[in-house]
Amino acid sequence: MDSVMEAVAVLNSEELRKIDAYWRACNYLSAGMIYLRANPLLREALKPEHFKHRLLGHWGSDPGQSLIWVHLNRLIRKYDLNVIYISGPGHGAPATLANCYLEGHYSEIYPDKSRDEAGLLKFFCQFSFPGGIGSHCTPETPGSIHEGGELGYSISHAYGAAFDNPDLIVTVAVGDGEAETGPLATSWHSNKFLNPIRDGAVLPVLHLNGYKIANPTILARIPHEELEALLIGYGHKPYFVEGHDPAEMHQKMAATLEQCVLEIRSIQQHARTTGDCTRPRWPMIVLRSPKGWTGPKMVDGHKVEDFWRAHQVPVSDPATNPHSLSIVEEWLRSYKPEELFDAGGRLAVELQELAPAGSRRISANPHANGGLLRRELDLPDFRGFATKVDAPGSSYVSPTDVLGHFLAEVMRRNMSTFRVFGPDETASNKLTAIYAASRKTWLAEFKPEDLDGGELGVDGRVMEMLSEHTLEGWFEGYVLTGRHGFLSTYEAFVHVIDSMFNQHAKWLEKAKREVSWRAPVPSINLLITSLVWRQDHNGFTHQDPGFLDVVTNKSPDVVRIYMPPDANCLLSVADHCLRARNYVNVIVADKQEHLQYLNMADAVTHCTKGIGIWDWASTDDCEEPDVVMACAGDIATMESLAAVAILKERFLDLKIRFVNVVDLFRLMPETEHPHGLSDRDFDSLFTTDKPVIFNFHSYASLIHKLTYRRRNHDNIHVRGYKEKGNINTPLELAILNQIDRFDLAIDVIDRVPRLRSIGAHVKEWLKGQIIDSVQYAHTEGIDKEEIRNWKWPK
């Protein structure tokens, strides 16, 4: 079969007439919602008052996207397909919205947007209008799992939706502007991770309409042979549908789309009957159609159709320019709405029959409202994976190694609804125990040496690829269609997905607060490890804890930050996060060995409270303290405890209250966060007038941000990362940023009034310890033995 499709007569004349009419209805609605606030069916001549005062929206990709959708409808009905659609072109929502409305599902969800003239007018008026909906696919859009406002994630979302959904076909329209982004470019490799036995299929449609906002697109301006070679190189079998004549394009798209569906079914049938998972060349389509197809060709002597001027609003001033008004009227009437809608404004019956029925409608497919399909995880009792703690601060354990054994059992119990994601770092982050339950997914080439520790398998469920963008996209697509997962990554490089996190958090917030018909989905669980304080060997580039600042910018209704101080607390937190819904849970826990403090019972209690006093580390004995030593984060906790030990030894009557924070959002007032502390509880922990020395894992400003409305805020003195570091020892790195035990002890002496006059000798000793420790590190390359193996004194 030639990769460039010819206009073979797949459709008879009657099928062609109806499909073209349905497509014209889609295009009419797409244009109408950009322009009209009255006269939705052109029952009278257009007048200036019929237009919106502010014209917003993107027209350019809509006709091409609707071409894809209407031809999918034909095949869904013919083969009883299970299909969802992802719109990659950023603000190309009019096409999706138009098809949702014509299928009737939009009116079922939003009854005021009824399938008549009055409902159509409300449908038009809400688009890109104050109090209405945006111009990209949002949580309010039925059938969508993809926030289209930012480009680059459509393919990774599509594959995430297809994993473990063997009957699902995810058709994804990739905008040619979007195709220039880094995340999109690497996501083409997702086909190396798609197992044709257990997974569904992804059918990418690269929509080349030639232009971005004001520039040509790269892939539309390279030779056909070069583009074809690129896509073949990515592992696809590309088919090209190219042209501008609607009748010919309908025939080409009908033939090509059916060919692709039949190839997908053939690939899956072969694999599922023979067990052969050899990576196939999955089909894809390159759709080359004019930008702003069927819209105005020229406006005021300037080319519009098939040029960048068609990207957004092709005619910008119809309400004030009679000539422009006539252009828009001629354009809208070219779709012949009087043939498409009956007297009451309802889509003609013969056209309604072209849409699938019930949940087979793309807009009503339950996979696009994944909470409806969510199955609860079968979770083991995390207490069974506890590490033994005979006494606080007496033993060292890697928290993530302990967690790995728990996650392995979660995997074993949920082999079709749970996956673990990580950018080539699952082993590095000491989660290797997971491999005992499932290997890494791999459908590319195998070599014999892979059997020696490679942990690769076509049936693997650990998803590793050195692209945080693609992993996060897979993960989001996976949870938005109702499944569960866990992603680990290095702290310094989680910033790669800052913007993806932002988009998903905004999706969750809108869905949770305003879109009641969306069922809750499993949470995104991000484990941040390989932390700043243990990146002393990798240097300054690997030292950045700032992702937490990004997270706290979002609504506390949908994000949480957990900083478990030891392995048992990490187990408790992980269990909680895997049970949570509609959150992005960020867990900060290092992979290196750390002191363990709490037995499992105490860890559960501590994590449930989220913040609490450690009596065994305190000396205030239920009396008013002289100082509060607070901390959040594993290294911050250890250095704070070491500082307390020094102070206890040097000042026998000093009253210290030791407070550890697990849930960072607990610091917020309960009026701002439902899980925050009341003022009374905050005061009881941190006092109302005594100094608080808060040793924090990340930037100090974040604690001030969370507590700025609190009483005693002026006495809260935070120590955190100060952007200082290079190749250091762990203690030297802490000293450079003044979160070490010696600087903390000095801070207490300086801030407790009665110690200022008696603590001079101790301060001098502490300063000497700082100098000696740095000199030792620079001489020996490691910290002193008493630092490396420090334990809480009995």
N, C-alpha and C positions, 0 to 999 in steps of 0.2 A: 504493500500500500504506500503510495507517495505521501511524503510528509506534508506536502502542500495540498490541501483538500480542494477538489474540484466540485462544481455545483451539480452533483448528482441528484436525481429526483427522488430523494427519500420520502418527501412529503407529496401527497397528491394535491390537486388544486384546492380542494376544500380544506384540507389540513393547513395548507400554506395560508389560505385566506384568513382562517381563524387565528392561527398563531401570530400572523402579522397584525391582526386587529388587536389581539391581547397585548402585543408588544407596543403598539401605538397607544393603547390605554395606559400602560406603564409610563411611557414617555410623556404623555399629556399630564399625568399626575405629577411626575417629577418636575416638569416645568411649572405647572400650576402652583405647586406649593412654594416655589421660589417667588412667584410674582403676585398671586391673587389673594385679596381679602374680601372679595365680593364677586358675584356673577361667575360661580365656579364652573358652570357648564356652558358658558357663552350663550345664554338664552337671549341676550341682547348684545348690541355693539359694545365693545369695551370703551370705558370712559376713564379718565384720570383717577376718579375716586375708587375705582375697582382695584387699584394697585396698592400694595403695601408701601408705606412711607419709606421704609428702609429695606432695600433688597439685599438679602443675604442667602448664600447657598452655593453649591458647586454643581454645575450642570455637566461638565465635560465628560465624565466617565459613566454617567447614568445610562445612556442608551446601550452601551456595550455590556454593562452589568445586567441590565434587564434582559438582553438577548440570552445571556447565560442562564438566567433564572427560568425564563419561559420554556427553554428547551430542556432544562432539567425536569420541569413539571411534566413534560411529555413522557420522559423516560421513567419517572417515578410511577406514573400511572401504568405504563406499559409493562414494567418489570417489578412493580411493587417495591421500589427501592426505599431505603432508609437514608435520607440525605439531610445534611445541614449545610449552610452556606456562610462563608466568612468573606466580608467585604474589606479588602485590604486598602483600596484607594481612600485616603484619609477622610475627606468630608463627602464621600459619595453616598451618603445615607438616603438621598431621595429615591434611588432605585430600590433599595431594600424596603423602605417605608411604603413605596407605591405597591410593590408586590405583596407585602403584608396586608395592606388594605384591600387589594383586589381579591386575595384569598379569603377574606372575611374574618381572619383571626384577630386583626387589629380591632375590629368593631366588637368582637366578643370580649376582649380585655377592656376596651375603652368604649362603653356603650354610647357615649355622647358623640363618638365619631362613627355614627351609624352609616349603613350602606344605602344612603339616599342623598339627595341634594343638600339637605341641611347638615348632615353628618360630614359630607365631603367638604363643605365650606369650613367647618370647624377643623377638619383634618388639614386643610390648606393653611388656615390662619395660625395654627399652633407652631408651624415650622419656622425655625430661626426667628422666633418672636418672643418678646418678654413674657414670662410665665408659661412658655411653651417648651419645645424640645430643641436640642442642638442639631447641627447639620451633619454630625457623624453618628455612627451607630453607638447608642448608649444603652445602659441597662433598661431604659424604658422601651427599647426596640424589640418587639417579639422576634424570636428566632436568632438573636445575635448573642455571641459569647465574646465578641471582640470589640474593644473600645477603639474606634477608628481615628481618634483625634491625633494619635501619634503613629508614625509609619515605622514598619520594619518587623512586626511581630506576627503577621497573618499566617505565614507558613508554620512557624513553630507552634502557634495556638492550634492550627489544624491538626498537626501530628499529635499533639497532646490529647486532643479530642479523640483521635483514631486509636490510640493505644488501648488495648484490652476492650475494644468495641468492634468485634469481628464482623458485624453486619452493617456497620455505618460507613457511608461514603461522605467525606468532608470535601466539598468543593470550595476552593479558595481563589478568589479573584485577587491577583497580585498587581497592584498599580505599577506602571513603569517608572514613575517617580520613586515609589516605595522600593523598587528593585535596586535603587542606587544606595540604599542604606546598608551599613555594616551588618546589623542583625539579620536582615533579609538575605544578604549574600551568603552568610554562613549557614542559614537554616535550610538551604537546598540540600545539605548533606543529611538531613533527617531521614531520607529514604534508606540510609544504611542501618537504620535502627527499627525499621518497620517489619514485623514478622507476619507473613501472609497467612499463617495458620491462626494465630490468636488475635491479631489486630485487624482493624478496619483498613480502609484505603483513603489516601489523600489524592485528590485530582486538582493539581494547580492549573490555573488559567492565567497565564501572563498576559495582561491586557495592555497591549502597546497602542496607545492612542497618540503617542508622539511627543507630548509636552507636559511639563510641570506648570507651575503658576505663570512663569514668564520665560521659560527656557525649554529647548528641546531635551528629550531624555536620551541617555546614552544608548540603551539597548534598542531604541527605535532608529538609531542613526548609524548602526554598524551593519556590515553586509550580512545578508541572509545566512551565508555559509558560516560566518563567524559566530552568529547567534546560535545557530543550530549546533555547532561544535561545542559551544559553551554549555548548552543545556544537556547535550549528550554526555559531556564530561562530568556534569553533576550527577549523572546516573539515570537520567530520564529518557523516555522515548517521545520526542516532541512532535506534535502535529500542528500545522499552521493553518489557521482560518483567516483569510485576508480578503478585504474588499470593502466596498461602500454601497453597492446596490442591495437594498434590503431583501429582495426576493432571492437573489443568489446567496446572500449571507445566511439566510434562514436554512436553505438547503445544505450549505456547507456545514453550518453548526449542527444541524440535525444529524448528518452523517458522521461527523467527527465525534460528537459527544457520545453517540451510540457505540461507535467503534471503541472508544475509551472505556465505556462501561462494560462492554463485552470482554475486553482484554482484562480488565480488573477481575471480573468474575472468573475468567479462565485461569488467571494467575492463582487466585484463591482456591479454586476447585482443585487444581493440580497439587498445590501445597497441602491442602487439607485431606486429600485422598491418598497421597503418597508419603506425606511427612517430609517432603523435600522443601527445605527452607532456603535453598540457594537464592541469593538476592536477585530478584527480577529487575528488568527495566520497566518501571511503572510508567504508564502513559501520562502525558500532560499536553496542554493546548497553549499555543501562542495565538491569541486573538488580536489581529491588527485591524482596527476600525478607526474612523475619523474621530478626532476630539470634537465633542459637541455634535455628534452625528444626528442628523435630521433637524438641527437647529438652523438659525440664520447663517447663510453662507457669507454675506458681506454686510457690514454696518458702517455707514458713512465713509464708504470707499476703502474700508479696511477689511482684510480677510479675517473671518471669525471661525467658521467650521473648519476643522482639521488644522487649527492653529491654537496657540496658547491663549488667545482672547476668549476662547470658548470654555476655559477652565472653570471660571466661577459664574458670574452673571453676564451673559453675552450682550445684553442690551441694558444699559444702566439707568436710563432716564425716561421711561415711557410715560410717567405721570406728568412730566413737564415739557416733553418734546413730542409734538403731534406726529412727526415722522417716525420717531422711535416707537410710539404707540402703534402705528400702523404695521411696523415690522413685527412687533410681538403678537399682534392680533392675527396677522397672516400666518405666523409660525404656529400659534396654538390651534388655529382653525385647520391647519394642514393635517392634524391628527384625526379630524372629523369626529369630534366628541358626540355629535348627534347620532352617529352610527354605533357608538360604543356603549352608550348609556340610555336607559329607557326614560320614559316621561317623568318618572319619580326620582331619577338620578342614580338608579341602580345599574350595575354592570349588566349588560345583556345576558340573558340566560344561556345562550349558546357559548358565550365566552366564559361564563362561570364554570361551565363543565370542563374547561381545560385545566383547572387547578385540581390537584389531588384532594382527597377528602380527609377529614379528621386529623389525626396526628401524623399522617403522611405529608401534610402541607409543611413546606420548609419552615414557615413562620411558626408552626405549632409543634414542631418536633420536640419531644421532651428532652432530648440531649442538649438542646439549647437553653433549657431551664433545669440544669443538672441536679439541683437539689431534689427534684421530683424522683430521680432515679437513685439517689444516694442510699447506699447500704452502710450501716454502721460497721466500723471495724471490729473484728473479734480480737480484742486486746488481752494479752496475758497480764497477770498480776505483776506489775513492775517491782513490787516488793521482793519478789523471788530473785531478782537480779542485784540485790543490794550488796554493797561492799561492807565488810565488817569494820566497825569502828569501836575499838575497846575503850579508847579515851580520846577526847577532842585533840586534834592537832598532833597525833602520835604516829601517823602512817601516811605514806605517799601512794597515790593511785592516779592513773590517767582517767579522767572523767569520761572522755569520749570513747575510750576502750570499753568501759562498763556499759555505756549507752549502746554501743554496737551490738552487744549480745542481746539486749532488749529488742532492738530494731530487727535483728535477725529472726527472733520469734514472732514479731509482728508480721514480718514478711511471710514466714511459713504458714501462718494462719489466714493470710489474705492474699492468695497468689493470683487473684485477678482484679484486685481493687486497690493495691498499694504498691508504690514504686519509690525508690530512693534515687536522688539526683545529686550529681557532684561533678565539677569540672576537673577531672583527672586527679581528684584529691581525696577520694574515699579512703584509700589506704594511707595517704599522707596524714589525714585527719584521724587516723587510728580507729576507723570504723570497719576494719577488715573482717571482723566477726560476721558481718552481713553476708560475706561471700559463702559462708557455710549454708546459708539458706537459698541464695540465688547468685548466679554469676552476673557479669556485666553483659548487657545486650550488645551483640556484635554480629552484623550480617555482611561485613566486608570480608576481605581475604583473611584466611587463617594460615598460620605457619606452624610447623611441628613444635617449635620452641615455645609457642603459646601455651602448650600443655604444662610447662614448667612455671607455674605461678602467674600465668596471664589472666586467669579467671574469666575467660571469654566464653560466651555461649549464645547461640541463636535464641535460646529460651530464657536468657538472663533478664533480670528485672531491675538491675542496678544500671542507671542511665548515666554514662560518663562521656563527656565531650568537652573539649577545651574551648567552650564558648558559653559564658555565663548567660548571655542573651538567649541562646537557643534553649538551654536548660530551664531557665525561668519561664520561657514561653511554653515549652512542653508542660511544665508543672502547672501553669495557669490553665492551659487547655484541659489538662487532666482533671483538675479540681472543679472547674466550671462545668464539666460534664458529669460530676458526681463522685469522682474517685478521690483517693487520699495519697499523700506523699510527704516527703521529707527531703530537704536540700541542705547540703553543707558546703561551705566555701570559705576561703581565706578572708579574714576581716578586711585587709587593705584593699581587696579587689571586689568585694561585694558592691562597691560603688559603681561597678560596670552596669549594674541593673537598677541604679537609683531611679531612673526615669520609668522603667517598667514597674517597679514597686509603686511609684506615684500613681501610675495609671490604674493598676489593679486596686489600690487602696481607694481611689476615687470611685471606681466601679462598685466596690463593696459598700462604700458609704451611701451612694445613691440607691443601690439595691436594698440595703438594709433599712434606710430611713423612709424612702419614698415609693418604692416599687413593691407593693405588698404581694403581688402575684409571683414574684421570684422566690422560690423556695431556698432556704439557707444551704450553702455549699460548704464542703470541708475547707478548713483553713489552709493557707500557705504557711508552712513551718520552715523557717530559715535558721539553721544552726551556723553561727559565725564563730569560727575557730581559727587556729594559727594566729593568735592575738598579738596586738602591738607589743605587749610586754615580754613576749617570748620570740619576738622577731629581731632580737639583738644580734643574731648571726647573719641575717639577711640584709640588714641595713635600713636606712631611712625610708626607702621606697616602700617597704613592707610595713611601715608603722603609721597606720591611719585608722583610728576608731570612729571616724566621723559619720558613719552610716546611721548611728543612733540619733544624731541631730536631724537627719533627713526623716527618720521614722517619727520623731516626736512632733514634726510639723503637721502630721496628719491627725485626723480625728481620733481621739482615744476610744471611740465607739468601735473602731475596726482595726486598731493596731495595739500590740502589747510588746513590751521589752522585758525579758527575764534574764537575770544574771545570777544563776545558781552558783554558790560558792564551792560546792564539792560534788562528788559523783552521785550520792544519794539524792541530793536536791535536784540534780540534773535529771535523774530518772523520774522523779515526781513531776517536774515541770514538763518533760517530754510527754508523759502520759496525759497530762492536762491538755497540752496543745493538740495532741492527736484526737482528742474528743471535742475540741472547740469547733465552732462553725462561724463562718463569715468574719474571720480575722486574718491578719498577717501577724503571725507570732515570730518574734525575733529572739532567739536564744543565744546568749553570749557565754561560751564555755571553751576553755583551752584544751588542747590535745595532750599537752605535756603532763607529767606527773605533778600532782599538787597534794598538799596536805588535806586530809579528810577530817571533818569536824563533827558531823551529826550522824547518829544512827538513823535507821530508816524511819522509825516512829517520830523522832524529833524533826527529821527532814520534812516529812509530810506536814506536820504541824506548822513548821516555819514557812514552807512554801504556800500553804493554804492562807496563812496570814499575809504573806507577801513581804512583810517587814517585821522585825522583832528584836527584842533585847536578848543577847546571849548572856545569861546569868553567870555561866562558868568563866566567862572572859571579863566580867564586870567586877568592880570593887565598891560600888555605891551601896550595895546591900540594902536596897529599898529606901535609901535616904537620898536627899537632894544631891546630885552629883556636882563635882567641881567642873567637869568637862564631859562632853559626849563625844565618843569616838565612833563615827559612822563610816560605813564602807559599802561599796557595791562593786562586785567583780572579784574574781578569784585571787589575782595577784594583789589587788588593793586590800582584800581581806587579810591575806597573809602578812603583808607589810604593816597593816594596822595592828594586828595581833602582836607582832614582834615589837612594835612601838609600845603597846600596853605592857608587855613583859618588861621592857626596859624601865618604864615609868614606875611600875609596881615595885621593882627592885630598888630603885633610887629614892622613891618618895612613898614610904610605907603607908602614910595616912591619906594619900591622894584618892579621892572618890571618882572613879571612872565608870561611866555607863557605856557599854559597847552595843551598838545597833548595827545590824546587818540588813541590807535591802536586797530582796530577790526580784520583786516586781517593781520596776522603776516608776510605773505610773501610779503606784500607791502614794508617792510623794505629793501628787496633785490633790487639791481640795476635792472632797466628794461632790461639791457643787459643779465641778468641771469634769469629773470622771466618776462614774458610778462605783468604781472600785477604789477611789481615792480615800485618803484618811480624813475623818472629821477634824475640825480644829482642835477639839479636845484630845483626840487620840494623838494628833501630831505633837501637841504640847507635852503630853505625857511621855512621849519618846524623846523629844529633842529639847525639852525644857522651854521656859519662857524668857530666860535672861542669861543663861550660861553659854560659854563658848561651845560651838559644835565644830569639830574638825572632821570634815567629810572627805575621805579618800575615795576617789572615783576612778573607774576604769577608763573613762573617755575624757572629753574636754570639760573643764570645770564649769564653763558657762551653761552647760545643759542642766546641771543641778540648780543653779541660780534661776534658770528659766522655769523649772518645774516648781520652785518653792518661793518665787518672788512675792506672792501674796500672803505668805505665812508670817505669823508673829515670830519674832526673834530672827527674822531673816538677816538683819545686820550682823548677827553673831554667828552666822553660818559661814565658815571659811573652807572653801573647797580646794582640794588638790587633785589635779588631773594631768592629762597629757598636754605638754606645752610645745609640741613640734620640735623636740630636741632628741636627737639620737643618730646613731650610725651603726658601725660594727662595735658592739659593746658586750659586756656581760649583762645578765639580767639585773643584778643589783646596780651596776653602773648606769644602765638605762633608767632605772627608777630614780637614782640620785640626780641625774641630769634634769629630770622632770619634777623632782621634789615630792615624789609619792613614796619615798623609801622610809624605813623605820626610824632612821636617825633624824631626818628633817621633820617627820611627824612629831617625834618627841620634842624637838626644839620648838615646834609650833605650839605645843601644849604649854611648855614652860613660858613662852612669850605671852600667852593669852590667859592663863590662870593667874589672877593678880597676886596671890600669896606666894607663887613660885618665882616670880620675877626677881625677888630680892634674895632668894635662897638657892636658885637654880643655876647660878653662873658657872660653878665648877662642872656641873653635869653638862651644860651646854658646851663648854670647852671640850669635854671628853667626846661628846657626840660629833662635834666638828672634826675632831681628830680621827674618829672612826670613818667619817666620810672621806677624808684625805687618804687614810690608809687603804680603804677599800678600793678606791679608784687606782691608786698606785699598784696595788696587788693585781688588779685586773689587767693593767697595762704591762705588768711584768710577767705574770703567769698565764694570762689568757682565759682565766676562769675566776669565779668568786672563791672566797675562802671556804674551807670545809664547813665551818660553823654557820655560814650563810646558806650554802647549797643544801645542807641537811638539817636546817633549823627546825625544831619542833617546839610545840607549846610546853613550857615547863610544868612539871607535875607539882 
